[in-house]
């Protein structure tokens, strides 16, 4: 019995080969691009002024290198709040070269540098001559998205 016991103890002390298996855990995260769009809140227009500079549009933020922020604008003509039967006072938007403006894009580098876009509000002389007395109000609706 003593020999069996010693033999059994010796077996426990012998090195045992075990197959080692390696497994991996992949760790991931996604940091989303972020940006801020700065637009004018309100803009007063001087009567009979055909071209009015709006405050700069700016996009600032941290975008992925393959992304851009696209900003577009939709306009709603100015309507006479005091006289609903009066004709609307139409306007358009243009860039510094006088070309029609409705959209612009900022890439990652431009957003990091806070590139500004200069936009002008234009009301033609003929529209001013047809306008009736009263308080007019219109809108520029800006939409932005990461593409």
Buried (B, 14 or more C-beta within 10 A) or exposed (E): EEEEEEEEEEEEEEEEEEEEEEEEEEEEEEEEBEBEBEBEEEEEBEEEEBEBEBBBBBBBBEBEEEBBBBBBBEBEBBBBEEEEEBEBBBBBBBBEEEEEBBEBBBBBEBBBEBBBBBBBBBBEEEBEEEBEEBEBEBEBEEEBEBE
